[in-house]
Amino acid sequence: MVRKKEEVPENILPEISGNRKKDLQSFLKKKNVEFGIQLLKHYVPRNRRLIAYCETSKDKKYITENLKAILI
């Protein structure tokens, strides 16, 4: 008898739509740090210092404040 490997559902992140308002709303609904970092990489790719700090700190409040300032 062969056992099937159990598939572990990956944490599915929303897609970046390109619409700043929709992207911010989807981030605020999910409050997912990884999605917030992806949004920062998409909208401000040259601000490497901000992205690096957010990746290391994983501070939701800091990421939220920066995304609101950038996307509004």
CHARMM internal coordinates of N, CA and C (Angstrom, degrees):
IC EDIT
DIST 1 N 1 CA 1.4361
DIST 1 CA 1 C 1.5409
ANGL 1 N 1 CA 1 C 108.76
DIST 1 C 2 N 1.2981
ANGL 1 CA 1 C 2 N 116.24
DIHE 1 N 1 CA 1 C 2 N 129.05
DIST 2 N 2 CA 1.4583
ANGL 1 C 2 N 2 CA 121.57
DIHE 1 CA 1 C 2 N 2 CA -177.66
DIST 2 CA 2 C 1.5248
ANGL 2 N 2 CA 2 C 108.84
DIHE 1 C 2 N 2 CA 2 C -101.45
DIST 2 C 3 N 1.3132
ANGL 2 CA 2 C 3 N 114.72
DIHE 2 N 2 CA 2 C 3 N 127.85
DIST 3 N 3 CA 1.4639
ANGL 2 C 3 N 3 CA 119.18
DIHE 2 CA 2 C 3 N 3 CA 177.95
DIST 3 CA 3 C 1.5209
ANGL 3 N 3 CA 3 C 109.50
DIHE 2 C 3 N 3 CA 3 C -88.81
DIST 3 C 4 N 1.2971
ANGL 3 CA 3 C 4 N 114.81
DIHE 3 N 3 CA 3 C 4 N 137.80
DIST 4 N 4 CA 1.4595
ANGL 3 C 4 N 4 CA 119.42
DIHE 3 CA 3 C 4 N 4 CA 175.67
DIST 4 CA 4 C 1.5207
ANGL 4 N 4 CA 4 C 108.81
DIHE 3 C 4 N 4 CA 4 C -83.09
DIST 4 C 5 N 1.2931
ANGL 4 CA 4 C 5 N 114.43
DIHE 4 N 4 CA 4 C 5 N 141.86
DIST 5 N 5 CA 1.4606
ANGL 4 C 5 N 5 CA 118.72
DIHE 4 CA 4 C 5 N 5 CA 176.55
DIST 5 CA 5 C 1.5221
ANGL 5 N 5 CA 5 C 108.54
DIHE 4 C 5 N 5 CA 5 C -70.07
DIST 5 C 6 N 1.3018
ANGL 5 CA 5 C 6 N 114.69
DIHE 5 N 5 CA 5 C 6 N 134.82
DIST 6 N 6 CA 1.4585
ANGL 5 C 6 N 6 CA 118.54
DIHE 5 CA 5 C 6 N 6 CA 177.14
DIST 6 CA 6 C 1.5169
ANGL 6 N 6 CA 6 C 108.78
DIHE 5 C 6 N 6 CA 6 C -74.32
DIST 6 C 7 N 1.3109
ANGL 6 CA 6 C 7 N 114.18
DIHE 6 N 6 CA 6 C 7 N 128.91
DIST 7 N 7 CA 1.4532
ANGL 6 C 7 N 7 CA 118.86
DIHE 6 CA 6 C 7 N 7 CA 179.63
DIST 7 CA 7 C 1.5173
ANGL 7 N 7 CA 7 C 108.86
DIHE 6 C 7 N 7 CA 7 C -84.76
DIST 7 C 8 N 1.2904
ANGL 7 CA 7 C 8 N 114.86
DIHE 7 N 7 CA 7 C 8 N 123.28
DIST 8 N 8 CA 1.4586
ANGL 7 C 8 N 8 CA 120.23
DIHE 7 CA 7 C 8 N 8 CA 178.04
DIST 8 CA 8 C 1.5231
ANGL 8 N 8 CA 8 C 107.30
DIHE 7 C 8 N 8 CA 8 C -88.51
DIST 8 C 9 N 1.3317
ANGL 8 CA 8 C 9 N 117.05
DIHE 8 N 8 CA 8 C 9 N 119.36
DIST 9 N 9 CA 1.4649
ANGL 8 C 9 N 9 CA 117.79
DIHE 8 CA 8 C 9 N 9 CA 179.95
DIST 9 CA 9 C 1.5204
ANGL 9 N 9 CA 9 C 110.51
DIHE 8 C 9 N 9 CA 9 C -66.96
DIST 9 C 10 N 1.3084
ANGL 9 CA 9 C 10 N 114.97
DIHE 9 N 9 CA 9 C 10 N 127.54
DIST 10 N 10 CA 1.4566
ANGL 9 C 10 N 10 CA 119.71
DIHE 9 CA 9 C 10 N 10 CA 179.26
DIST 10 CA 10 C 1.5192
ANGL 10 N 10 CA 10 C 109.13
DIHE 9 C 10 N 10 CA 10 C -76.61
DIST 10 C 11 N 1.2915
ANGL 10 CA 10 C 11 N 115.04
DIHE 10 N 10 CA 10 C 11 N 152.78
DIST 11 N 11 CA 1.4503
ANGL 10 C 11 N 11 CA 120.17
DIHE 10 CA 10 C 11 N 11 CA 176.93
DIST 11 CA 11 C 1.5300
ANGL 11 N 11 CA 11 C 107.19
DIHE 10 C 11 N 11 CA 11 C -70.25
DIST 11 C 12 N 1.3118
ANGL 11 CA 11 C 12 N 115.94
DIHE 11 N 11 CA 11 C 12 N 102.54
DIST 12 N 12 CA 1.4586
ANGL 11 C 12 N 12 CA 120.75
DIHE 11 CA 11 C 12 N 12 CA -174.71
DIST 12 CA 12 C 1.5258
ANGL 12 N 12 CA 12 C 109.16
DIHE 11 C 12 N 12 CA 12 C -80.92
DIST 12 C 13 N 1.3189
ANGL 12 CA 12 C 13 N 115.20
DIHE 12 N 12 CA 12 C 13 N 121.93
DIST 13 N 13 CA 1.4504
ANGL 12 C 13 N 13 CA 121.25
DIHE 12 CA 12 C 13 N 13 CA 178.70
DIST 13 CA 13 C 1.5165
ANGL 13 N 13 CA 13 C 109.21
DIHE 12 C 13 N 13 CA 13 C -91.62
DIST 13 C 14 N 1.3236
ANGL 13 CA 13 C 14 N 117.53
DIHE 13 N 13 CA 13 C 14 N 146.57
DIST 14 N 14 CA 1.4642
ANGL 13 C 14 N 14 CA 119.48
DIHE 13 CA 13 C 14 N 14 CA 175.63
DIST 14 CA 14 C 1.5271
ANGL 14 N 14 CA 14 C 110.25
DIHE 13 C 14 N 14 CA 14 C -64.51
DIST 14 C 15 N 1.3111
ANGL 14 CA 14 C 15 N 115.32
DIHE 14 N 14 CA 14 C 15 N 155.05
DIST 15 N 15 CA 1.4625
ANGL 14 C 15 N 15 CA 119.46
DIHE 14 CA 14 C 15 N 15 CA 178.53
DIST 15 CA 15 C 1.5226
ANGL 15 N 15 CA 15 C 109.76
DIHE 14 C 15 N 15 CA 15 C -82.70
DIST 15 C 16 N 1.3003
ANGL 15 CA 15 C 16 N 115.26
DIHE 15 N 15 CA 15 C 16 N 149.38
DIST 16 N 16 CA 1.4615
ANGL 15 C 16 N 16 CA 120.64
DIHE 15 CA 15 C 16 N 16 CA 175.88
DIST 16 CA 16 C 1.5202
ANGL 16 N 16 CA 16 C 107.09
DIHE 15 C 16 N 16 CA 16 C -79.74
DIST 16 C 17 N 1.3414
ANGL 16 CA 16 C 17 N 115.94
DIHE 16 N 16 CA 16 C 17 N 120.10
DIST 17 N 17 CA 1.4593
ANGL 16 C 17 N 17 CA 120.44
DIHE 16 CA 16 C 17 N 17 CA -174.09
DIST 17 CA 17 C 1.5249
ANGL 17 N 17 CA 17 C 112.49
DIHE 16 C 17 N 17 CA 17 C -85.81
DIST 17 C 18 N 1.3164
ANGL 17 CA 17 C 18 N 117.12
DIHE 17 N 17 CA 17 C 18 N -23.23
DIST 18 N 18 CA 1.4570
ANGL 17 C 18 N 18 CA 119.91
DIHE 17 CA 17 C 18 N 18 CA -175.42
DIST 18 CA 18 C 1.5215
ANGL 18 N 18 CA 18 C 111.47
DIHE 17 C 18 N 18 CA 18 C 96.08
DIST 18 C 19 N 1.3262
ANGL 18 CA 18 C 19 N 116.38
DIHE 18 N 18 CA 18 C 19 N -14.83
DIST 19 N 19 CA 1.4571
ANGL 18 C 19 N 19 CA 121.98
DIHE 18 CA 18 C 19 N 19 CA 176.01
DIST 19 CA 19 C 1.5277
ANGL 19 N 19 CA 19 C 107.38
DIHE 18 C 19 N 19 CA 19 C -91.93
DIST 19 C 20 N 1.3139
ANGL 19 CA 19 C 20 N 116.42
DIHE 19 N 19 CA 19 C 20 N 116.04
DIST 20 N 20 CA 1.4622
ANGL 19 C 20 N 20 CA 120.59
DIHE 19 CA 19 C 20 N 20 CA -173.39
DIST 20 CA 20 C 1.5249
ANGL 20 N 20 CA 20 C 112.82
DIHE 19 C 20 N 20 CA 20 C -59.05
DIST 20 C 21 N 1.3372
ANGL 20 CA 20 C 21 N 117.03
DIHE 20 N 20 CA 20 C 21 N -42.34
DIST 21 N 21 CA 1.4685
ANGL 20 C 21 N 21 CA 119.71
DIHE 20 CA 20 C 21 N 21 CA -178.75
DIST 21 CA 21 C 1.5225
ANGL 21 N 21 CA 21 C 111.64
DIHE 20 C 21 N 21 CA 21 C -65.10
DIST 21 C 22 N 1.3222
ANGL 21 CA 21 C 22 N 116.47
DIHE 21 N 21 CA 21 C 22 N -45.41
DIST 22 N 22 CA 1.4673
ANGL 21 C 22 N 22 CA 120.01
DIHE 21 CA 21 C 22 N 22 CA -179.56
DIST 22 CA 22 C 1.5224
ANGL 22 N 22 CA 22 C 111.23
DIHE 21 C 22 N 22 CA 22 C -65.08
DIST 22 C 23 N 1.3166
ANGL 22 CA 22 C 23 N 116.38
DIHE 22 N 22 CA 22 C 23 N -40.54
DIST 23 N 23 CA 1.4649
ANGL 22 C 23 N 23 CA 119.80
DIHE 22 CA 22 C 23 N 23 CA 179.13
DIST 23 CA 23 C 1.5260
ANGL 23 N 23 CA 23 C 111.02
DIHE 22 C 23 N 23 CA 23 C -63.91
DIST 23 C 24 N 1.3295
ANGL 23 CA 23 C 24 N 116.93
DIHE 23 N 23 CA 23 C 24 N -42.03
DIST 24 N 24 CA 1.4642
ANGL 23 C 24 N 24 CA 120.14
DIHE 23 CA 23 C 24 N 24 CA 178.78
DIST 24 CA 24 C 1.5260
ANGL 24 N 24 CA 24 C 110.53
DIHE 23 C 24 N 24 CA 24 C -65.41
DIST 24 C 25 N 1.3421
ANGL 24 CA 24 C 25 N 117.12
DIHE 24 N 24 CA 24 C 25 N -42.12
DIST 25 N 25 CA 1.4652
ANGL 24 C 25 N 25 CA 120.36
DIHE 24 CA 24 C 25 N 25 CA 179.13
DIST 25 CA 25 C 1.5200
ANGL 25 N 25 CA 25 C 111.46
DIHE 24 C 25 N 25 CA 25 C -62.89
DIST 25 C 26 N 1.3228
ANGL 25 CA 25 C 26 N 117.03
DIHE 25 N 25 CA 25 C 26 N -42.59
DIST 26 N 26 CA 1.4642
ANGL 25 C 26 N 26 CA 118.87
DIHE 25 CA 25 C 26 N 26 CA -179.99
DIST 26 CA 26 C 1.5289
ANGL 26 N 26 CA 26 C 110.72
DIHE 25 C 26 N 26 CA 26 C -67.38
DIST 26 C 27 N 1.3337
ANGL 26 CA 26 C 27 N 117.86
DIHE 26 N 26 CA 26 C 27 N -33.67
DIST 27 N 27 CA 1.4652
ANGL 26 C 27 N 27 CA 119.63
DIHE 26 CA 26 C 27 N 27 CA 175.60
DIST 27 CA 27 C 1.5240
ANGL 27 N 27 CA 27 C 110.76
DIHE 26 C 27 N 27 CA 27 C -67.29
DIST 27 C 28 N 1.3340
ANGL 27 CA 27 C 28 N 116.76
DIHE 27 N 27 CA 27 C 28 N -43.53
DIST 28 N 28 CA 1.4604
ANGL 27 C 28 N 28 CA 119.91
DIHE 27 CA 27 C 28 N 28 CA -178.11
DIST 28 CA 28 C 1.5265
ANGL 28 N 28 CA 28 C 111.60
DIHE 27 C 28 N 28 CA 28 C -66.03
DIST 28 C 29 N 1.3291
ANGL 28 CA 28 C 29 N 117.44
DIHE 28 N 28 CA 28 C 29 N -30.20
DIST 29 N 29 CA 1.4735
ANGL 28 C 29 N 29 CA 120.54
DIHE 28 CA 28 C 29 N 29 CA 176.81
DIST 29 CA 29 C 1.5185
ANGL 29 N 29 CA 29 C 110.98
DIHE 28 C 29 N 29 CA 29 C -70.55
DIST 29 C 30 N 1.3212
ANGL 29 CA 29 C 30 N 116.48
DIHE 29 N 29 CA 29 C 30 N -46.39
DIST 30 N 30 CA 1.4670
ANGL 29 C 30 N 30 CA 121.23
DIHE 29 CA 29 C 30 N 30 CA -174.18
DIST 30 CA 30 C 1.5215
ANGL 30 N 30 CA 30 C 113.04
DIHE 29 C 30 N 30 CA 30 C -84.26
DIST 30 C 31 N 1.3425
ANGL 30 CA 30 C 31 N 116.98
DIHE 30 N 30 CA 30 C 31 N -34.78
DIST 31 N 31 CA 1.4680
ANGL 30 C 31 N 31 CA 122.40
DIHE 30 CA 30 C 31 N 31 CA -174.83
DIST 31 CA 31 C 1.5272
ANGL 31 N 31 CA 31 C 111.05
DIHE 30 C 31 N 31 CA 31 C 53.16
DIST 31 C 32 N 1.3279
ANGL 31 CA 31 C 32 N 115.81
DIHE 31 N 31 CA 31 C 32 N 41.23
DIST 32 N 32 CA 1.4550
ANGL 31 C 32 N 32 CA 121.61
DIHE 31 CA 31 C 32 N 32 CA -179.64
DIST 32 CA 32 C 1.5260
ANGL 32 N 32 CA 32 C 108.56
DIHE 31 C 32 N 32 CA 32 C -93.03
DIST 32 C 33 N 1.3121
ANGL 32 CA 32 C 33 N 116.01
DIHE 32 N 32 CA 32 C 33 N 121.12
DIST 33 N 33 CA 1.4654
ANGL 32 C 33 N 33 CA 121.78
DIHE 32 CA 32 C 33 N 33 CA -176.72
DIST 33 CA 33 C 1.5268
ANGL 33 N 33 CA 33 C 110.97
DIHE 32 C 33 N 33 CA 33 C -61.71
DIST 33 C 34 N 1.3194
ANGL 33 CA 33 C 34 N 117.16
DIHE 33 N 33 CA 33 C 34 N -42.75
DIST 34 N 34 CA 1.4697
ANGL 33 C 34 N 34 CA 120.48
DIHE 33 CA 33 C 34 N 34 CA -178.41
DIST 34 CA 34 C 1.5285
ANGL 34 N 34 CA 34 C 111.16
DIHE 33 C 34 N 34 CA 34 C -63.29
DIST 34 C 35 N 1.3289
ANGL 34 CA 34 C 35 N 117.24
DIHE 34 N 34 CA 34 C 35 N -39.95
DIST 35 N 35 CA 1.4613
ANGL 34 C 35 N 35 CA 120.51
DIHE 34 CA 34 C 35 N 35 CA 177.63
DIST 35 CA 35 C 1.5262
ANGL 35 N 35 CA 35 C 110.04
DIHE 34 C 35 N 35 CA 35 C -66.46
DIST 35 C 36 N 1.3194
ANGL 35 CA 35 C 36 N 117.24
DIHE 35 N 35 CA 35 C 36 N -38.39
DIST 36 N 36 CA 1.4632
ANGL 35 C 36 N 36 CA 120.91
DIHE 35 CA 35 C 36 N 36 CA 177.16
DIST 36 CA 36 C 1.5189
ANGL 36 N 36 CA 36 C 111.89
DIHE 35 C 36 N 36 CA 36 C -61.72
DIST 36 C 37 N 1.3180
ANGL 36 CA 36 C 37 N 116.02
DIHE 36 N 36 CA 36 C 37 N -41.04
DIST 37 N 37 CA 1.4660
ANGL 36 C 37 N 37 CA 120.21
DIHE 36 CA 36 C 37 N 37 CA 178.39
DIST 37 CA 37 C 1.5273
ANGL 37 N 37 CA 37 C 110.39
DIHE 36 C 37 N 37 CA 37 C -66.91
DIST 37 C 38 N 1.3308
ANGL 37 CA 37 C 38 N 116.99
DIHE 37 N 37 CA 37 C 38 N -38.44
DIST 38 N 38 CA 1.4669
ANGL 37 C 38 N 38 CA 119.90
DIHE 37 CA 37 C 38 N 38 CA 176.60
DIST 38 CA 38 C 1.5227
ANGL 38 N 38 CA 38 C 110.83
DIHE 37 C 38 N 38 CA 38 C -62.85
DIST 38 C 39 N 1.3322
ANGL 38 CA 38 C 39 N 116.84
DIHE 38 N 38 CA 38 C 39 N -39.91
DIST 39 N 39 CA 1.4653
ANGL 38 C 39 N 39 CA 120.13
DIHE 38 CA 38 C 39 N 39 CA 177.75
DIST 39 CA 39 C 1.5265
ANGL 39 N 39 CA 39 C 110.93
DIHE 38 C 39 N 39 CA 39 C -63.64
DIST 39 C 40 N 1.3208
ANGL 39 CA 39 C 40 N 116.70
DIHE 39 N 39 CA 39 C 40 N -42.43
DIST 40 N 40 CA 1.4637
ANGL 39 C 40 N 40 CA 119.42
DIHE 39 CA 39 C 40 N 40 CA 177.66
DIST 40 CA 40 C 1.5247
ANGL 40 N 40 CA 40 C 110.71
DIHE 39 C 40 N 40 CA 40 C -61.46
DIST 40 C 41 N 1.3186
ANGL 40 CA 40 C 41 N 116.95
DIHE 40 N 40 CA 40 C 41 N -43.06
DIST 41 N 41 CA 1.4694
ANGL 40 C 41 N 41 CA 120.38
DIHE 40 CA 40 C 41 N 41 CA 178.98
DIST 41 CA 41 C 1.5208
ANGL 41 N 41 CA 41 C 111.30
DIHE 40 C 41 N 41 CA 41 C -63.43
DIST 41 C 42 N 1.3384
ANGL 41 CA 41 C 42 N 116.62
DIHE 41 N 41 CA 41 C 42 N -34.09
DIST 42 N 42 CA 1.4618
ANGL 41 C 42 N 42 CA 120.78
DIHE 41 CA 41 C 42 N 42 CA -178.46
DIST 42 CA 42 C 1.5321
ANGL 42 N 42 CA 42 C 111.62
DIHE 41 C 42 N 42 CA 42 C -74.74
DIST 42 C 43 N 1.3370
ANGL 42 CA 42 C 43 N 116.65
DIHE 42 N 42 CA 42 C 43 N -45.43
DIST 43 N 43 CA 1.4601
ANGL 42 C 43 N 43 CA 120.12
DIHE 42 CA 42 C 43 N 43 CA -172.75
DIST 43 CA 43 C 1.5275
ANGL 43 N 43 CA 43 C 114.46
DIHE 42 C 43 N 43 CA 43 C -89.86
DIST 43 C 44 N 1.3174
ANGL 43 CA 43 C 44 N 118.84
DIHE 43 N 43 CA 43 C 44 N -28.15
DIST 44 N 44 CA 1.4729
ANGL 43 C 44 N 44 CA 120.90
DIHE 43 CA 43 C 44 N 44 CA 177.88
DIST 44 CA 44 C 1.5251
ANGL 44 N 44 CA 44 C 109.82
DIHE 43 C 44 N 44 CA 44 C -133.07
DIST 44 C 45 N 1.3362
ANGL 44 CA 44 C 45 N 117.23
DIHE 44 N 44 CA 44 C 45 N 65.40
DIST 45 N 45 CA 1.4682
ANGL 44 C 45 N 45 CA 119.84
DIHE 44 CA 44 C 45 N 45 CA -175.30
DIST 45 CA 45 C 1.5293
ANGL 45 N 45 CA 45 C 113.66
DIHE 44 C 45 N 45 CA 45 C -65.12
DIST 45 C 46 N 1.3162
ANGL 45 CA 45 C 46 N 117.68
DIHE 45 N 45 CA 45 C 46 N -22.67
DIST 46 N 46 CA 1.4704
ANGL 45 C 46 N 46 CA 119.53
DIHE 45 CA 45 C 46 N 46 CA -177.64
DIST 46 CA 46 C 1.5240
ANGL 46 N 46 CA 46 C 112.84
DIHE 45 C 46 N 46 CA 46 C -83.58
DIST 46 C 47 N 1.3289
ANGL 46 CA 46 C 47 N 117.05
DIHE 46 N 46 CA 46 C 47 N -15.59
DIST 47 N 47 CA 1.4664
ANGL 46 C 47 N 47 CA 119.95
DIHE 46 CA 46 C 47 N 47 CA -179.53
DIST 47 CA 47 C 1.5286
ANGL 47 N 47 CA 47 C 108.96
DIHE 46 C 47 N 47 CA 47 C -86.46
DIST 47 C 48 N 1.3110
ANGL 47 CA 47 C 48 N 115.19
DIHE 47 N 47 CA 47 C 48 N 72.66
DIST 48 N 48 CA 1.4695
ANGL 47 C 48 N 48 CA 121.22
DIHE 47 CA 47 C 48 N 48 CA -174.82
DIST 48 CA 48 C 1.5195
ANGL 48 N 48 CA 48 C 112.53
DIHE 47 C 48 N 48 CA 48 C -68.48
DIST 48 C 49 N 1.3106
ANGL 48 CA 48 C 49 N 116.70
DIHE 48 N 48 CA 48 C 49 N -30.17
DIST 49 N 49 CA 1.4671
ANGL 48 C 49 N 49 CA 119.72
DIHE 48 CA 48 C 49 N 49 CA -179.94
DIST 49 CA 49 C 1.5321
ANGL 49 N 49 CA 49 C 110.34
DIHE 48 C 49 N 49 CA 49 C -65.55
DIST 49 C 50 N 1.3300
ANGL 49 CA 49 C 50 N 116.68
DIHE 49 N 49 CA 49 C 50 N -43.98
DIST 50 N 50 CA 1.4645
ANGL 49 C 50 N 50 CA 121.08
DIHE 49 CA 49 C 50 N 50 CA 177.77
DIST 50 CA 50 C 1.5237
ANGL 50 N 50 CA 50 C 111.03
DIHE 49 C 50 N 50 CA 50 C -62.93
DIST 50 C 51 N 1.3205
ANGL 50 CA 50 C 51 N 116.62
DIHE 50 N 50 CA 50 C 51 N -45.95
DIST 51 N 51 CA 1.4654
ANGL 50 C 51 N 51 CA 121.33
DIHE 50 CA 50 C 51 N 51 CA -179.49
DIST 51 CA 51 C 1.5238
ANGL 51 N 51 CA 51 C 110.42
DIHE 50 C 51 N 51 CA 51 C -62.81
DIST 51 C 52 N 1.3194
ANGL 51 CA 51 C 52 N 117.14
DIHE 51 N 51 CA 51 C 52 N -44.17
DIST 52 N 52 CA 1.4644
ANGL 51 C 52 N 52 CA 120.61
DIHE 51 CA 51 C 52 N 52 CA -179.61
DIST 52 CA 52 C 1.5243
ANGL 52 N 52 CA 52 C 111.22
DIHE 51 C 52 N 52 CA 52 C -63.52
DIST 52 C 53 N 1.3263
ANGL 52 CA 52 C 53 N 117.18
DIHE 52 N 52 CA 52 C 53 N -41.86
DIST 53 N 53 CA 1.4597
ANGL 52 C 53 N 53 CA 119.82
DIHE 52 CA 52 C 53 N 53 CA 179.38
DIST 53 CA 53 C 1.5275
ANGL 53 N 53 CA 53 C 110.81
DIHE 52 C 53 N 53 CA 53 C -64.16
DIST 53 C 54 N 1.3291
ANGL 53 CA 53 C 54 N 116.32
DIHE 53 N 53 CA 53 C 54 N -43.39
DIST 54 N 54 CA 1.4673
ANGL 53 C 54 N 54 CA 120.12
DIHE 53 CA 53 C 54 N 54 CA -179.31
DIST 54 CA 54 C 1.5268
ANGL 54 N 54 CA 54 C 111.18
DIHE 53 C 54 N 54 CA 54 C -65.61
DIST 54 C 55 N 1.3245
ANGL 54 CA 54 C 55 N 117.16
DIHE 54 N 54 CA 54 C 55 N -36.72
DIST 55 N 55 CA 1.4676
ANGL 54 C 55 N 55 CA 120.34
DIHE 54 CA 54 C 55 N 55 CA 178.63
DIST 55 CA 55 C 1.5200
ANGL 55 N 55 CA 55 C 111.53
DIHE 54 C 55 N 55 CA 55 C -66.50
DIST 55 C 56 N 1.3128
ANGL 55 CA 55 C 56 N 117.08
DIHE 55 N 55 CA 55 C 56 N -36.95
DIST 56 N 56 CA 1.4652
ANGL 55 C 56 N 56 CA 119.12
DIHE 55 CA 55 C 56 N 56 CA -177.67
DIST 56 CA 56 C 1.5193
ANGL 56 N 56 CA 56 C 112.44
DIHE 55 C 56 N 56 CA 56 C -82.57
DIST 56 C 57 N 1.3298
ANGL 56 CA 56 C 57 N 117.41
DIHE 56 N 56 CA 56 C 57 N -36.71
DIST 57 N 57 CA 1.4650
ANGL 56 C 57 N 57 CA 119.26
DIHE 56 CA 56 C 57 N 57 CA -175.40
DIST 57 CA 57 C 1.5284
ANGL 57 N 57 CA 57 C 112.90
DIHE 56 C 57 N 57 CA 57 C -84.26
DIST 57 C 58 N 1.3308
ANGL 57 CA 57 C 58 N 117.40
DIHE 57 N 57 CA 57 C 58 N -33.26
DIST 58 N 58 CA 1.4720
ANGL 57 C 58 N 58 CA 122.74
DIHE 57 CA 57 C 58 N 58 CA -176.46
DIST 58 CA 58 C 1.5297
ANGL 58 N 58 CA 58 C 111.27
DIHE 57 C 58 N 58 CA 58 C 55.06
DIST 58 C 59 N 1.3269
ANGL 58 CA 58 C 59 N 116.89
DIHE 58 N 58 CA 58 C 59 N 34.58
DIST 59 N 59 CA 1.4597
ANGL 58 C 59 N 59 CA 122.99
DIHE 58 CA 58 C 59 N 59 CA -178.18
DIST 59 CA 59 C 1.5323
ANGL 59 N 59 CA 59 C 109.37
DIHE 58 C 59 N 59 CA 59 C -85.29
DIST 59 C 60 N 1.3346
ANGL 59 CA 59 C 60 N 116.26
DIHE 59 N 59 CA 59 C 60 N 109.04
DIST 60 N 60 CA 1.4678
ANGL 59 C 60 N 60 CA 120.97
DIHE 59 CA 59 C 60 N 60 CA -176.51
DIST 60 CA 60 C 1.5241
ANGL 60 N 60 CA 60 C 112.17
DIHE 59 C 60 N 60 CA 60 C -61.11
DIST 60 C 61 N 1.3241
ANGL 60 CA 60 C 61 N 116.20
DIHE 60 N 60 CA 60 C 61 N -42.19
DIST 61 N 61 CA 1.4605
ANGL 60 C 61 N 61 CA 119.94
DIHE 60 CA 60 C 61 N 61 CA -177.59
DIST 61 CA 61 C 1.5292
ANGL 61 N 61 CA 61 C 110.79
DIHE 60 C 61 N 61 CA 61 C -63.59
DIST 61 C 62 N 1.3180
ANGL 61 CA 61 C 62 N 117.32
DIHE 61 N 61 CA 61 C 62 N -43.75
DIST 62 N 62 CA 1.4640
ANGL 61 C 62 N 62 CA 121.85
DIHE 61 CA 61 C 62 N 62 CA -179.70
DIST 62 CA 62 C 1.5305
ANGL 62 N 62 CA 62 C 110.78
DIHE 61 C 62 N 62 CA 62 C -65.16
DIST 62 C 63 N 1.3211
ANGL 62 CA 62 C 63 N 116.67
DIHE 62 N 62 CA 62 C 63 N -43.40
DIST 63 N 63 CA 1.4659
ANGL 62 C 63 N 63 CA 120.87
DIHE 62 CA 62 C 63 N 63 CA 179.03
DIST 63 CA 63 C 1.5214
ANGL 63 N 63 CA 63 C 110.16
DIHE 62 C 63 N 63 CA 63 C -63.96
DIST 63 C 64 N 1.3341
ANGL 63 CA 63 C 64 N 116.91
DIHE 63 N 63 CA 63 C 64 N -42.81
DIST 64 N 64 CA 1.4627
ANGL 63 C 64 N 64 CA 121.41
DIHE 63 CA 63 C 64 N 64 CA 179.81
DIST 64 CA 64 C 1.5241
ANGL 64 N 64 CA 64 C 111.10
DIHE 63 C 64 N 64 CA 64 C -62.04
DIST 64 C 65 N 1.3243
ANGL 64 CA 64 C 65 N 117.49
DIHE 64 N 64 CA 64 C 65 N -45.61
DIST 65 N 65 CA 1.4664
ANGL 64 C 65 N 65 CA 121.21
DIHE 64 CA 64 C 65 N 65 CA 179.41
DIST 65 CA 65 C 1.5233
ANGL 65 N 65 CA 65 C 111.33
DIHE 64 C 65 N 65 CA 65 C -60.39
DIST 65 C 66 N 1.3160
ANGL 65 CA 65 C 66 N 117.27
DIHE 65 N 65 CA 65 C 66 N -43.69
DIST 66 N 66 CA 1.4651
ANGL 65 C 66 N 66 CA 120.74
DIHE 65 CA 65 C 66 N 66 CA -179.26
DIST 66 CA 66 C 1.5163
ANGL 66 N 66 CA 66 C 111.67
DIHE 65 C 66 N 66 CA 66 C -68.61
DIST 66 C 67 N 1.3270
ANGL 66 CA 66 C 67 N 117.51
DIHE 66 N 66 CA 66 C 67 N -40.93
DIST 67 N 67 CA 1.4609
ANGL 66 C 67 N 67 CA 119.57
DIHE 66 CA 66 C 67 N 67 CA 178.85
DIST 67 CA 67 C 1.5244
ANGL 67 N 67 CA 67 C 111.13
DIHE 66 C 67 N 67 CA 67 C -64.96
DIST 67 C 68 N 1.3178
ANGL 67 CA 67 C 68 N 116.99
DIHE 67 N 67 CA 67 C 68 N -39.58
DIST 68 N 68 CA 1.4673
ANGL 67 C 68 N 68 CA 119.45
DIHE 67 CA 67 C 68 N 68 CA 177.37
DIST 68 CA 68 C 1.5214
ANGL 68 N 68 CA 68 C 110.56
DIHE 67 C 68 N 68 CA 68 C -62.34
DIST 68 C 69 N 1.3257
ANGL 68 CA 68 C 69 N 117.10
DIHE 68 N 68 CA 68 C 69 N -42.46
DIST 69 N 69 CA 1.4624
ANGL 68 C 69 N 69 CA 120.68
DIHE 68 CA 68 C 69 N 69 CA -179.89
DIST 69 CA 69 C 1.5270
ANGL 69 N 69 CA 69 C 111.65
DIHE 68 C 69 N 69 CA 69 C -66.22
DIST 69 C 70 N 1.3189
ANGL 69 CA 69 C 70 N 117.06
DIHE 69 N 69 CA 69 C 70 N -35.62
DIST 70 N 70 CA 1.4631
ANGL 69 C 70 N 70 CA 121.12
DIHE 69 CA 69 C 70 N 70 CA -176.75
DIST 70 CA 70 C 1.5245
ANGL 70 N 70 CA 70 C 111.79
DIHE 69 C 70 N 70 CA 70 C -81.05
DIST 70 C 71 N 1.3229
ANGL 70 CA 70 C 71 N 117.38
DIHE 70 N 70 CA 70 C 71 N -42.08
DIST 71 N 71 CA 1.4588
ANGL 70 C 71 N 71 CA 120.81
DIHE 70 CA 70 C 71 N 71 CA -170.39
DIST 71 CA 71 C 1.5252
ANGL 71 N 71 CA 71 C 114.76
DIHE 70 C 71 N 71 CA 71 C -91.02
DIST 71 C 72 N 1.3299
ANGL 71 CA 71 C 72 N 117.92
DIHE 71 N 71 CA 71 C 72 N -12.20
DIST 72 N 72 CA 1.4784
ANGL 71 C 72 N 72 CA 118.50
DIHE 71 CA 71 C 72 N 72 CA 179.70
DIST 72 CA 72 C 1.5043
ANGL 72 N 72 CA 72 C 109.25
DIHE 71 C 72 N 72 CA 72 C -91.56
END
COOR INIT
IC SEED 1 N 1 CA 1 C
IC BUILD
